[in-house]
């Protein structure tokens, strides 16, 4: 099991202090055993030069080695954090925590990330539940309307239609495209063709009166184009008022 960053740093510092103690011991030994002044000076100079060179070399090595080890040790953790930052909240932190072994600092960081992701998942679930609840309220409200209501995407795919419209057109199902509808009545074909025309051109509809050829049926069509934040049309919402035996104005 690999050592932690702090443990390695402590080991490097222990070795450095040991080298300094050895240097001091050697200098003391040379001083106490010296008999000739010239020889003593030469021995001290040699010992100082060698010890300083060794300590300097070791210091340079650990100065460059520690950042490399730190970068290598944090590479996987950095990758995980990058994935989380880019929206991937399903990363496997448990296996990474086990892989870190004794590296308590990295383990603590990963544990905090794990807690954060747990909070994010909880928030996302709560938000998803709220969105679902609001969606159900809106759909139930639309279902209470006596008019037929259809919500469609700009390519013609039917996103939603209420019960009043389903009762009149039982063949309507969500995800079906308006272009694929097979209406036997030419009057009904013109109604849905008008909605498709509105979607294609991005135009709202205001009290569009569509009578049957014998003027016994009339559909009053209203529609509003839905746009995104950039102003682009992404679909439309339409209401259809049906009447029988109506006279054309």
N, C-alpha and C positions, 0 to 999 in steps of 0.2 A: 504494500500500500504506500503510495507516494506521500512524501512529507509536504506539509503546508508551506506557503510562502514565508510566513513568519518564522517557522521552524528552520527553514533553510537560511534565512537572514541571520538568525541567532547563531547558527552553526558557522557561517562565514565570519561573524564578528568574534566568536570564540576562538577560531583559528587565528584571526588577526591579533587578538590580545595575547594568545599563546606565543606567537612569533615575537611580539614586543617583549614579553617576559623572558623568552630565550635570549633575545638580544641583550637585555639588561643583565641576565645571569652571566653571559659570555664576557661582557665588558667588566663586570665585577671580578670574575675569575682572572681575567688577564691583568687587571689592576693589582689584585692581591698577590699574584704569583710573579709579578714583574720584579727583576733585580737590576737590570740595566735600563737606564732611562731611554736611550736611543731605541733599544729593542722594544721597550714598553710602548713608546710612541708609535713605532711601526706596526706593532700588533694591534693597538687600538685603532689606528687608521684603517688597517685591513679589515678588522672586525666590523667597524662602522660602515665602511664601503659595502661589504658583502651583505650585512644585515639590512641596510637601507635599500640596497638594490632588490633584495628578496621581498621586503615589505612593500616597496613601491610596485614591483611587478605583480604581487598578489593583489594589491589595492586596485591596480588597473584592470586586472582580470575580473575581480568581483564587481567593479564599477560598470563594466560592459556586460557581465554575465547576468547580473540580477535583473536588468530590464528585459533581456532576452527570455529569461525563465519566466518572468512575470507575464510577458506578452504571450508566450506559449501556453502558460497555465490559464490565461484568461481568454484564449482564442475561442474555445467552444462556448464559454459563457457569453462572450461578445456576440457570437453568432445567434445564440438563443435570444438575447436581448434585441438584436436586430430583427429577428423574425417576429417577436412580439410587437416591436415598434411599427412593423409593416402590416399588422392586423392579424397575424397568426396566433390565436390564443389557445391553440390545442397542442403546444409543444410539450414534449415529454420531459418534465423537470425532475420527476422522481428518479429516473435512471441517471440523469446528470448529477443529482445530489449524491447518489451512491458512488458514482465514478470519481467524485472529488475526494473521497477517502477522508483523510485527517485534516484537509484544508478547511478549517472551521470558518474562516472569513468568507470564503467563496460559498460554502454551504449555507451560512447565515444569509448571504445575499440572495441565493437561490430560494431559500425558504421564504424570504420576504417577497420575492417575485411570485412564488406559488400562492401566497396569501393574496397578493394583488390580483392575480388571475382569477382566484376564487371569487373575489369581490366583483370583478368585471363580469364573470359568467353569471353571478347572481343578479347584477344590474341588467345585463342583457336579457335574462329570462324574465325579470319583472317588466322591462320595457316591452318585450315581445307579448307578454300577457296583456298589458295595457293596450297595445296596438290591436290585439285580437278582440278585446272587449269593445273598443271604440268601433272597430270594423263591424262587429255583430250588431251594435246599437244602430249604426247607420243603415245596415242592411234591413234590420227589422223596421226601422222608420220608413224606408223606401217601400217595403212590402205592404205597409199600411195605406199607401197612396192608391186611390182608385185608378189613376192613370198608369199606363204602361211605362216602365222606365228601363232604359238600357245604358250600360256603360261599356264603351268599346275603345280599343287601342287604335292608334292612327293607321295601323295596317289592316284594320277591319276585324281583328279578333275580338270576340265578345268576352268581356271581362265579367260582367254581371248583368242579369235581367231579373226584374221582380216577378212576384207571383201573378200579378194582373197580366203581364205580357206573356208569361208562360201559359196561362190559361187560354189566351187567344191563339198563341202559336206554340203548341206542344212540342214541336220539333226543335225549338230553341234550346241549346245547351251551351254552357260556358266553354270557352276555348274554341268554339266553332267560329269560322270566319263568315262575315256577312256575305262575301262573294260566293260562298259555298251553299248558301241557303237555296233550297228548291221549293219555291212558292208556286202553287198551281194558279192562284188567282193573280191576274195581271195587276190588279189594284195593290195587292200586298207587295208585289215585286217593285212597284214604283215607290212605295213607302221606304223600303230598305235601300233602294238605289239612291234615294234622296239623302239618306243618312251617310251612305258611302261617299257620295259626292261632297258632302260637308266635311268628312274626314280627309278626303284627298286634297281639298282646297284650304282646309283650316278655317272654314267660315262658320259663324254662328247661324242658327236658324231661329226666326221669330215668326210664330203663328203661320207656318207654312201649311196651307190648306190643300190636301190631296184628296180629290173626290174619286169615286169609282166611275166607270164609264157610263153607268146608268144613273148616276147621282143618287143612288140609294144609300151609299155609305160614304163617310167622310172621316179622314184622319187629320187632326191638327197637330203638326209636328213642331216641337221646339228643341233647340239643341245649343249647348255651350261647349266650346273647344277648351280642353284642359292643356295648359302649357307648363313647361318646367321652368326652373329658375333662369335659364338662358333665353326664355321666350319662345322656345321651339314647341310646336304642337306635338303632344304625346297621346292624344286621344280625345274623346268627347263623351258628354252625358246628354241623353235625349229622353224627352217625355212625349208620349203618344196618347192623344185623346181621341177615342173612337166614338162615333155616333152612327146610328142607323137611320135610314129614311131622311137624310139631311138634304137640304136644297143648297145648291151652289149659289154663293152671293153674286 
